[in-house]
Amino acid sequence: MNNMLSANPFLVKDFVRLKNKNPMYNNMVYHYFEELHNLVLSSIEIEGLPDEIEEFFLYDVIFWHGQALFIYDDVLNTYAVTSMSEAGGIDAYGHGFIRYSYATPNYLKQYSKWDSVIFRDRPTGLSYARDIMCYAETLANLWMTREINLNAMKTPVVIKAPKEVNLSYQLMAQDIQNYVPIIKTDNDMDLDRIQTLDLNAPVIFDKIEEQIHKIKMEALSFIGFDVSAVEKKERVQTADVQQNQEQNFGNRTMRLACYERSCKQANALFGLDLKPRFRTEAYIDARNFLYMKEENDNSNEDQEEGEIDNE
């Protein structure tokens, strides 16, 4: 019985509330989440939207809730996109006969399939937020692990010494930290009384960087980006390209197919001319996400983005 009353795992509020007490980890999760969130929103463009509809708001509602309702309000005499919920009897496709359109402040109006269109970018109508959060948490964990490894490099040795020579070995530690090539001591310095413990921290941050890069590529493919067009030419391998192209083509085609169906319905119902496409310009943002500082340090590098097929 308790399992039946447990929280709905598909509610956004149930999985975006971070429980980790480390503020740096939480900050990095939100950092990566927003990076990927923005890429999801900027990857699709619907051409021909009425001027009164804020384009990215439409994509954001779909991102968080899995679907949005495209309506024409005859009282306000304007097109609009809102959050929605379904009610009433269910048709053969699992949709409710009643569609409630709601927005802030205090907007609530009833529609049906005869005067509204449901927009989705997944056939299941589930939110992208859960998946993007998974990638963000994985990237944040890798980032924190890399920082731990780098900090271990900063303190490779533990020194044990009597209190009477405390000042002396502190000065020695400062010399080491200041890259002094030769450390001098007087004859009264008893080095035999100083014991050291070598922590032998392995140097793995380069491997962690590679793993971060792999997860970023996986996330971009999940969104629908052709990573072979984003990846630097010297890092592209034929087998990886073929596998990636198959994955991103499927994800991109699925998202576009959902938008195309919704646009087709809206065009028939409202007499519009909506056309969805995968936004080629977003590849610049995807490339910056993949390389970040590395890309900024190589400002003179060839910026060829590669061609993609929106068909």
SEZAKE-893862 format. One record per residue (C-alpha): y, z, x; residue number from 1; residue in one letter. Coordinates in nm, 4 decimals, always signed. Each point is the difference from the previous one (the first is absolute). Layout:
+----------+----------+----------+-----+-----+
|        Y |        Z |        X |   n | res |
+----------+----------+----------+-----+-----+
|        Y |        Z |        X | NUM |   A |
...
+----------+----------+----------+-----+-----+
***
This chain:
+----------+----------+----------+-----+-----+
|        Y |        Z |        X |   n | res |
+----------+----------+----------+-----+-----+
|  +0.0000 |  +0.0000 |  +0.0000 |   1 |   M |
|  +0.2343 |  +0.0834 |  +0.2860 |   2 |   N |
|  -0.0585 |  -0.3446 |  +0.1496 |   3 |   N |
|  +0.1079 |  -0.1596 |  -0.3256 |   4 |   M |
|  +0.3261 |  +0.1921 |  +0.0141 |   5 |   L |
|  +0.0764 |  -0.0810 |  +0.3648 |   6 |   S |
|  +0.3164 |  -0.1888 |  +0.0944 |   7 |   A |
|  +0.0093 |  -0.3738 |  -0.0507 |   8 |   N |
|  -0.0429 |  -0.1484 |  +0.3537 |   9 |   P |
|  +0.1978 |  -0.3100 |  -0.0956 |  10 |   F |
|  +0.3181 |  +0.1910 |  -0.0847 |  11 |   L |
|  +0.2574 |  -0.0543 |  +0.2723 |  12 |   V |
|  +0.1092 |  +0.3643 |  +0.0003 |  13 |   K |
|  -0.3527 |  +0.1139 |  +0.0838 |  14 |   D |
|  -0.0218 |  -0.1716 |  +0.3367 |  15 |   F |
|  +0.3506 |  -0.0467 |  +0.1444 |  16 |   V |
|  +0.0590 |  +0.3747 |  +0.0292 |  17 |   R |
|  -0.0879 |  +0.0736 |  +0.3619 |  18 |   L |
|  -0.1825 |  +0.3253 |  +0.0738 |  19 |   K |
|  +0.0214 |  -0.0013 |  +0.3806 |  20 |   N |
|  +0.2270 |  +0.2758 |  +0.1295 |  21 |   K |
|  +0.1018 |  -0.1939 |  +0.3113 |  22 |   N |
|  +0.3453 |  -0.1451 |  -0.0788 |  23 |   P |
|  -0.0300 |  -0.2680 |  +0.2686 |  24 |   M |
|  -0.3265 |  -0.1269 |  -0.1494 |  25 |   Y |
|  +0.1540 |  -0.0069 |  -0.3490 |  26 |   N |
|  +0.3028 |  -0.1865 |  +0.1325 |  27 |   N |
|  -0.2205 |  -0.2621 |  +0.1647 |  28 |   M |
|  -0.2075 |  -0.0447 |  -0.3165 |  29 |   V |
|  +0.3154 |  -0.0690 |  -0.1997 |  30 |   Y |
|  +0.1315 |  -0.2247 |  +0.2785 |  31 |   H |
|  -0.3091 |  -0.2232 |  -0.0011 |  32 |   Y |
|  -0.0291 |  +0.0200 |  -0.3783 |  33 |   F |
|  +0.3537 |  -0.1308 |  -0.0475 |  34 |   E |
|  -0.0481 |  -0.2702 |  +0.2631 |  35 |   E |
|  -0.3045 |  -0.1329 |  -0.1876 |  36 |   L |
|  +0.1564 |  +0.0675 |  -0.3401 |  37 |   H |
|  +0.2959 |  -0.2215 |  +0.0902 |  38 |   N |
|  -0.2300 |  -0.2740 |  +0.1287 |  39 |   L |
|  -0.1919 |  -0.0010 |  -0.3291 |  40 |   V |
|  +0.3236 |  -0.0335 |  -0.1965 |  41 |   L |
|  +0.1482 |  -0.2709 |  +0.2221 |  42 |   S |
|  -0.3154 |  -0.2120 |  +0.0269 |  43 |   S |
|  +0.0221 |  -0.1501 |  -0.3514 |  44 |   I |
|  +0.2885 |  -0.1911 |  -0.1576 |  45 |   E |
|  +0.0240 |  -0.1181 |  -0.3605 |  46 |   I |
|  +0.2392 |  -0.2905 |  -0.0222 |  47 |   E |
|  +0.1991 |  -0.0511 |  -0.3192 |  48 |   G |
|  +0.0319 |  +0.3653 |  -0.1076 |  49 |   L |
|  +0.2922 |  +0.0664 |  -0.2377 |  50 |   P |
|  +0.3048 |  +0.1357 |  +0.1801 |  51 |   D |
|  -0.0138 |  +0.3333 |  -0.1837 |  52 |   E |
|  -0.3424 |  +0.0853 |  +0.1440 |  53 |   I |
|  +0.0013 |  +0.1783 |  +0.3338 |  54 |   E |
|  -0.2790 |  -0.1797 |  +0.1844 |  55 |   E |
|  -0.1166 |  +0.2775 |  +0.2303 |  56 |   F |
|  -0.0016 |  +0.2518 |  -0.2842 |  57 |   F |
|  -0.2637 |  -0.2150 |  -0.1699 |  58 |   L |
|  -0.2172 |  +0.0029 |  +0.3130 |  59 |   Y |
|  +0.0565 |  +0.3730 |  +0.0487 |  60 |   D |
|  -0.1110 |  +0.0891 |  -0.3537 |  61 |   V |
|  -0.3158 |  -0.2049 |  +0.0553 |  62 |   I |
|  -0.0542 |  +0.1632 |  +0.3411 |  63 |   F |
|  +0.0077 |  +0.3537 |  -0.1418 |  64 |   W |
|  -0.1538 |  -0.0526 |  -0.3426 |  65 |   H |
|  -0.2146 |  -0.3104 |  +0.0423 |  66 |   G |
|  +0.1807 |  -0.1884 |  -0.2750 |  67 |   Q |
|  +0.3421 |  -0.0516 |  -0.1558 |  68 |   A |
|  +0.1211 |  -0.1278 |  -0.3374 |  69 |   L |
|  +0.2244 |  -0.3069 |  -0.0200 |  70 |   F |
|  +0.2012 |  +0.0110 |  -0.3245 |  71 |   I |
|  +0.2985 |  -0.1415 |  -0.1828 |  72 |   Y |
|  +0.1978 |  +0.2710 |  -0.1769 |  73 |   D |
|  +0.1587 |  -0.1583 |  -0.3069 |  74 |   D |
|  +0.2371 |  +0.2942 |  -0.0464 |  75 |   V |
|  +0.1364 |  -0.0053 |  +0.3543 |  76 |   L |
|  -0.0397 |  -0.3790 |  +0.0027 |  77 |   N |
|  -0.1443 |  +0.0010 |  +0.3500 |  78 |   T |
|  -0.3221 |  -0.0439 |  +0.1942 |  79 |   Y |
|  -0.1422 |  +0.3081 |  +0.1675 |  80 |   A |
|  -0.2943 |  +0.1339 |  +0.1990 |  81 |   V |
|  -0.1226 |  +0.3551 |  -0.0632 |  82 |   T |
|  -0.2902 |  +0.2339 |  +0.0481 |  83 |   S |
|  -0.2510 |  -0.0108 |  -0.2818 |  84 |   M |
|  -0.2910 |  +0.1676 |  -0.1742 |  85 |   S |
|  -0.2482 |  -0.1422 |  -0.2471 |  86 |   E |
|  -0.1155 |  +0.1483 |  -0.3294 |  87 |   A |
|  -0.1653 |  -0.0888 |  -0.3299 |  88 |   G |
|  -0.3120 |  -0.2102 |  -0.0390 |  89 |   G |
|  -0.1463 |  -0.1878 |  +0.2957 |  90 |   I |
|  -0.0430 |  -0.3765 |  +0.0129 |  91 |   D |
|  -0.2889 |  -0.1898 |  +0.1599 |  92 |   A |
|  +0.1663 |  +0.0240 |  +0.3428 |  93 |   Y |
|  +0.0448 |  +0.3756 |  -0.0072 |  94 |   G |
|  +0.3744 |  -0.0040 |  -0.0764 |  95 |   H |
|  +0.1559 |  +0.2136 |  -0.2713 |  96 |   G |
|  +0.1610 |  -0.1731 |  -0.2971 |  97 |   F |
|  +0.3081 |  +0.2185 |  +0.0495 |  98 |   I |
|  +0.2045 |  -0.0045 |  +0.3200 |  99 |   R |
|  +0.2600 |  +0.2699 |  +0.0537 | 100 |   Y |
|  +0.2850 |  -0.0986 |  +0.2275 | 101 |   S |
|  +0.1763 |  +0.2971 |  +0.1569 | 102 |   Y |
|  +0.2724 |  +0.0531 |  +0.2570 | 103 |   A |
|  +0.2711 |  +0.2456 |  +0.0899 | 104 |   T |
|  +0.2182 |  +0.1166 |  -0.1557 | 105 |   P |
|  -0.1864 |  +0.0553 |  -0.3269 | 106 |   N |
|  -0.1055 |  -0.3598 |  -0.0629 | 107 |   Y |
|  -0.3157 |  -0.0333 |  -0.2108 | 108 |   L |
|  -0.0909 |  -0.2983 |  -0.2111 | 109 |   K |
|  -0.3190 |  -0.1392 |  -0.1501 | 110 |   Q |
|  -0.1188 |  -0.3536 |  +0.0765 | 111 |   Y |
|  -0.3173 |  -0.2054 |  -0.0355 | 112 |   S |
|  -0.1615 |  -0.2991 |  +0.1698 | 113 |   K |
|  +0.2052 |  -0.2261 |  -0.2252 | 114 |   W |
|  +0.3359 |  +0.1084 |  +0.1423 | 115 |   D |
|  -0.0740 |  +0.1283 |  +0.3532 | 116 |   S |
|  -0.1946 |  -0.0926 |  +0.3145 | 117 |   V |
|  -0.1905 |  +0.2302 |  +0.2358 | 118 |   I |
|  +0.0612 |  -0.0744 |  +0.3690 | 119 |   F |
|  -0.2637 |  +0.1008 |  +0.2561 | 120 |   R |
|  -0.0872 |  -0.0874 |  +0.3570 | 121 |   D |
|  -0.3594 |  +0.1233 |  -0.0220 | 122 |   R |
|  -0.2568 |  -0.1009 |  -0.2609 | 123 |   P |
|  -0.0973 |  +0.3664 |  -0.0457 | 124 |   T |
|  +0.3583 |  +0.1097 |  -0.0640 | 125 |   G |
|  -0.0332 |  +0.2868 |  +0.2495 | 126 |   L |
|  +0.2844 |  +0.1162 |  +0.2192 | 127 |   S |
|  +0.0389 |  -0.1149 |  +0.3610 | 128 |   Y |
|  +0.1488 |  +0.3368 |  +0.0903 | 129 |   A |
|  -0.3372 |  +0.1701 |  +0.0574 | 130 |   R |
|  -0.1167 |  -0.2660 |  +0.2467 | 131 |   D |
|  +0.3300 |  -0.0051 |  +0.1878 | 132 |   I |
|  -0.0108 |  +0.3797 |  +0.0255 | 133 |   M |
|  -0.3465 |  -0.0224 |  +0.1594 | 134 |   C |
|  +0.1323 |  -0.2373 |  +0.2663 | 135 |   Y |
|  +0.3072 |  +0.2175 |  +0.0540 | 136 |   A |
|  -0.2075 |  +0.3146 |  +0.0507 | 137 |   E |
|  -0.2325 |  -0.1786 |  +0.2430 | 138 |   T |
|  +0.2952 |  -0.1308 |  +0.2027 | 139 |   L |
|  +0.1656 |  +0.3428 |  -0.0016 | 140 |   A |
|  -0.3225 |  +0.1627 |  +0.1255 | 141 |   N |
|  -0.0209 |  -0.2515 |  +0.2828 | 142 |   L |
|  +0.3670 |  +0.0518 |  +0.0840 | 143 |   W |
|  -0.0458 |  +0.3783 |  +0.0161 | 144 |   M |
|  -0.3137 |  -0.0391 |  +0.2144 | 145 |   T |
|  +0.1915 |  -0.2204 |  +0.2404 | 146 |   R |
|  +0.2780 |  +0.2587 |  +0.0269 | 147 |   E |
|  -0.2536 |  +0.2749 |  +0.0696 | 148 |   I |
|  -0.1510 |  -0.2100 |  +0.2787 | 149 |   N |
|  +0.3431 |  -0.0715 |  +0.1488 | 150 |   L |
|  +0.0880 |  +0.3701 |  -0.0125 | 151 |   N |
|  -0.3257 |  +0.0810 |  +0.1749 | 152 |   A |
|  +0.1118 |  -0.2320 |  +0.2794 | 153 |   M |
|  +0.3192 |  +0.2029 |  +0.0285 | 154 |   K |
|  -0.1920 |  +0.3256 |  +0.0588 | 155 |   T |
|  -0.3084 |  -0.0954 |  +0.1995 | 156 |   P |
|  -0.0325 |  +0.3311 |  +0.1868 | 157 |   V |
|  -0.0031 |  +0.3703 |  -0.0937 | 158 |   V |
|  +0.1198 |  +0.2356 |  +0.2783 | 159 |   I |
|  -0.1092 |  +0.3619 |  +0.0331 | 160 |   K |
|  +0.1797 |  +0.2299 |  +0.2483 | 161 |   A |
|  +0.1004 |  +0.3684 |  +0.0422 | 162 |   P |
|  +0.3302 |  +0.1143 |  -0.1434 | 163 |   K |
|  +0.1582 |  +0.0522 |  +0.3414 | 164 |   E |
|  -0.0209 |  -0.3725 |  +0.0747 | 165 |   V |
|  +0.0969 |  -0.1030 |  -0.3513 | 166 |   N |
|  +0.3393 |  -0.1343 |  +0.1042 | 167 |   L |
|  -0.1464 |  -0.1945 |  +0.2892 | 168 |   S |
|  -0.2519 |  -0.1972 |  -0.2019 | 169 |   Y |
|  +0.2570 |  -0.0623 |  -0.2742 | 170 |   Q |
|  +0.2221 |  -0.1619 |  +0.2652 | 171 |   L |
|  -0.3003 |  -0.2006 |  +0.1209 | 172 |   M |
|  -0.0640 |  -0.1193 |  -0.3549 | 173 |   A |
|  +0.3631 |  -0.1087 |  -0.0300 | 174 |   Q |
|  -0.0304 |  -0.1964 |  +0.3242 | 175 |   D |
|  -0.3078 |  -0.1769 |  -0.1350 | 176 |   I |
|  +0.1796 |  -0.0747 |  -0.3267 | 177 |   Q |
|  +0.2953 |  -0.1410 |  +0.1973 | 178 |   N |
|  -0.2268 |  -0.2340 |  +0.1989 | 179 |   Y |
|  +0.0679 |  +0.1725 |  +0.3355 | 180 |   V |
|  -0.2225 |  -0.1862 |  +0.2511 | 181 |   P |
|  -0.0452 |  +0.2954 |  +0.2398 | 182 |   I |
|  -0.0069 |  +0.3652 |  -0.1102 | 183 |   I |
|  +0.0883 |  +0.2502 |  +0.2743 | 184 |   K |
|  -0.1045 |  +0.3667 |  +0.0081 | 185 |   T |
|  +0.0605 |  +0.2789 |  +0.2525 | 186 |   D |
|  -0.2695 |  +0.1808 |  +0.1971 | 187 |   N |
|  +0.0030 |  +0.2972 |  -0.2381 | 188 |   D |
|  -0.1187 |  -0.2143 |  -0.2903 | 189 |   M |
|  -0.3665 |  +0.0862 |  -0.0603 | 190 |   D |
|  -0.1403 |  -0.3167 |  -0.1576 | 191 |   L |
|  -0.3476 |  +0.1535 |  -0.0163 | 192 |   D |
|  +0.1181 |  +0.2342 |  -0.2757 | 193 |   R |
|  +0.1045 |  -0.2912 |  -0.2191 | 194 |   I |
|  -0.2757 |  -0.1481 |  -0.2125 | 195 |   Q |
|  +0.0211 |  -0.3270 |  -0.1892 | 196 |   T |
|  -0.1967 |  -0.1457 |  -0.2896 | 197 |   L |
|  -0.0079 |  -0.3772 |  -0.0247 | 198 |   D |
|  -0.0051 |  -0.0940 |  -0.3698 | 199 |   L |
|  -0.1308 |  -0.3509 |  +0.0800 | 200 |   N |
|  +0.1512 |  -0.1495 |  -0.3150 | 201 |   A |
|  -0.1358 |  -0.3556 |  -0.0385 | 202 |   P |
|  +0.2529 |  -0.2823 |  -0.0133 | 203 |   V |
|  -0.0766 |  -0.1591 |  -0.3376 | 204 |   I |
|  +0.3419 |  -0.0717 |  -0.1486 | 205 |   F |
|  -0.0366 |  -0.3689 |  +0.0902 | 206 |   D |
|  -0.3202 |  -0.0152 |  -0.2068 | 207 |   K |
|  +0.1776 |  +0.1792 |  -0.2844 | 208 |   I |
|  +0.2788 |  -0.2598 |  +0.0152 | 209 |   E |
|  -0.2613 |  -0.2733 |  -0.0405 | 210 |   E |
|  -0.1483 |  +0.1801 |  -0.2998 | 211 |   Q |
|  +0.3459 |  +0.0380 |  -0.1571 | 212 |   I |
|  +0.0472 |  -0.3735 |  +0.0462 | 213 |   H |
|  -0.3366 |  -0.0730 |  -0.1657 | 214 |   K |
|  +0.0794 |  +0.2193 |  -0.3020 | 215 |   I |
|  +0.3396 |  -0.1675 |  -0.0378 | 216 |   K |
|  -0.1681 |  -0.3416 |  +0.0044 | 217 |   M |
|  -0.2510 |  +0.1175 |  -0.2602 | 218 |   E |
|  +0.2810 |  +0.1281 |  -0.2213 | 219 |   A |
|  +0.1924 |  -0.3269 |  +0.0285 | 220 |   L |
|  -0.3131 |  -0.1969 |  -0.0896 | 221 |   S |
|  -0.0543 |  +0.2274 |  -0.2983 | 222 |   F |
|  +0.3517 |  -0.0823 |  -0.1236 | 223 |   I |
|  -0.0692 |  -0.3714 |  +0.0497 | 224 |   G |
|  +0.1714 |  -0.0868 |  +0.3285 | 225 |   F |
|  -0.1630 |  -0.2503 |  +0.2320 | 226 |   D |
|  -0.0106 |  +0.2146 |  +0.3124 | 227 |   V |
|  -0.0724 |  -0.3045 |  +0.2188 | 228 |   S |
|  +0.3545 |  -0.1127 |  -0.0856 | 229 |   A |
|  +0.1385 |  +0.3455 |  +0.0819 | 230 |   V |
|  -0.2135 |  +0.0880 |  +0.3019 | 231 |   E |
|  +0.1171 |  -0.1007 |  +0.3466 | 232 |   K |
|  -0.1786 |  -0.3127 |  +0.1219 | 233 |   K |
|  -0.1495 |  +0.1636 |  +0.3091 | 234 |   E |
|  -0.1714 |  +0.2655 |  -0.2159 | 235 |   R |
|  -0.1541 |  -0.2378 |  -0.2536 | 236 |   V |
|  -0.3756 |  -0.0611 |  +0.0233 | 237 |   Q |
|  -0.1760 |  -0.2769 |  -0.1907 | 238 |   T |
|  -0.2592 |  +0.2240 |  -0.1708 | 239 |   A |
|  +0.2660 |  +0.2527 |  -0.1025 | 240 |   D |
|  +0.2221 |  -0.2791 |  -0.1352 | 241 |   V |
|  -0.2737 |  -0.1425 |  -0.2198 | 242 |   Q |
|  -0.0970 |  +0.3418 |  -0.1372 | 243 |   Q |
|  +0.3623 |  +0.0948 |  -0.0608 | 244 |   N |
|  +0.0845 |  -0.3293 |  -0.1697 | 245 |   Q |
|  -0.2875 |  +0.0443 |  -0.2433 | 246 |   E |
|  +0.1067 |  +0.3560 |  -0.0841 | 247 |   Q |
|  +0.3736 |  -0.0615 |  -0.0367 | 248 |   N |
|  -0.0578 |  -0.3255 |  -0.1904 | 249 |   F |
|  -0.2103 |  +0.1870 |  -0.2550 | 250 |   G |
|  +0.2511 |  +0.2848 |  -0.0357 | 251 |   N |
|  +0.3023 |  -0.2313 |  -0.0165 | 252 |   R |
|  -0.1718 |  -0.2350 |  -0.2463 | 253 |   T |
|  -0.0969 |  +0.2932 |  -0.2233 | 254 |   M |
|  +0.3563 |  +0.1342 |  -0.0119 | 255 |   R |
|  +0.1536 |  -0.3426 |  -0.0612 | 256 |   L |
|  -0.2586 |  -0.0813 |  -0.2702 | 257 |   A |
|  +0.0969 |  +0.3146 |  -0.1916 | 258 |   C |
|  +0.3713 |  -0.0797 |  +0.0267 | 259 |   Y |
|  -0.0599 |  -0.3639 |  -0.0956 | 260 |   E |
|  -0.1816 |  +0.1013 |  -0.3176 | 261 |   R |
|  +0.2770 |  +0.2436 |  -0.0953 | 262 |   S |
|  +0.2715 |  -0.2572 |  +0.0750 | 263 |   C |
|  -0.1832 |  -0.2621 |  -0.2045 | 264 |   K |
|  -0.0105 |  +0.2379 |  -0.2982 | 265 |   Q |
|  +0.3677 |  +0.0926 |  +0.0398 | 266 |   A |
|  +0.0979 |  -0.3676 |  +0.0244 | 267 |   N |
|  -0.1870 |  -0.0817 |  -0.3207 | 268 |   A |
|  +0.1332 |  +0.3028 |  -0.1869 | 269 |   L |
|  +0.3645 |  +0.0020 |  +0.1109 | 270 |   F |
|  +0.0574 |  -0.3600 |  +0.1074 | 271 |   G |
|  +0.0600 |  +0.0929 |  +0.3641 | 272 |   L |
|  -0.0991 |  -0.1780 |  +0.3194 | 273 |   D |
|  -0.1476 |  +0.2743 |  +0.2199 | 274 |   L |
|  -0.1900 |  -0.0976 |  +0.3152 | 275 |   K |
|  -0.1541 |  +0.2545 |  +0.2385 | 276 |   P |
|  -0.0428 |  -0.0650 |  +0.3712 | 277 |   R |
|  -0.0936 |  +0.1923 |  +0.3118 | 278 |   F |
|  +0.3275 |  +0.0598 |  +0.1820 | 279 |   R |
|  -0.0247 |  -0.1710 |  +0.3403 | 280 |   T |
|  +0.3132 |  +0.1785 |  +0.1274 | 281 |   E |
|  -0.1823 |  +0.3333 |  -0.0292 | 282 |   A |
|  -0.2060 |  -0.0982 |  +0.3054 | 283 |   Y |
|  +0.2933 |  +0.1060 |  +0.2176 | 284 |   I |
|  -0.0195 |  +0.3517 |  -0.1490 | 285 |   D |
|  -0.3787 |  -0.0006 |  +0.0430 | 286 |   A |
|  +0.0334 |  -0.0981 |  +0.3658 | 287 |   R |
|  +0.2557 |  +0.2757 |  +0.0600 | 288 |   N |
|  -0.2340 |  +0.2520 |  -0.1646 | 289 |   F |
|  -0.2875 |  -0.1121 |  +0.2208 | 290 |   L |
|  +0.1909 |  +0.0238 |  +0.3275 | 291 |   Y |
|  +0.3080 |  +0.2174 |  -0.0694 | 292 |   M |
|  +0.1631 |  +0.0937 |  +0.3356 | 293 |   K |
|  -0.2114 |  -0.2457 |  +0.1938 | 294 |   E |
|  +0.1511 |  -0.2835 |  -0.1996 | 295 |   E |
|  +0.3549 |  +0.1261 |  +0.0576 | 296 |   N |
|  -0.0600 |  +0.0140 |  +0.3759 | 297 |   D |
|  -0.0956 |  -0.3675 |  +0.0027 | 298 |   N |
|  +0.2956 |  -0.1435 |  -0.1886 | 299 |   S |
|  -0.0259 |  -0.3347 |  +0.1806 | 300 |   N |
|  -0.3604 |  -0.0563 |  -0.1006 | 301 |   E |
|  -0.0959 |  -0.2962 |  -0.2156 | 302 |   D |
|  +0.0522 |  +0.0956 |  -0.3662 | 303 |   Q |
|  -0.2230 |  -0.2643 |  -0.1570 | 304 |   E |
|  -0.1420 |  +0.1570 |  -0.3170 | 305 |   E |
|  -0.2775 |  -0.2436 |  -0.0903 | 306 |   G |
|  -0.0570 |  -0.1827 |  -0.3250 | 307 |   E |
|  -0.1721 |  +0.1370 |  -0.3055 | 308 |   I |
|  -0.1320 |  -0.1692 |  -0.3063 | 309 |   D |
|  +0.1309 |  +0.1313 |  -0.3322 | 310 |   N |
|  -0.2188 |  -0.2189 |  -0.2087 | 311 |   E |
+----------+----------+----------+-----+-----+
***
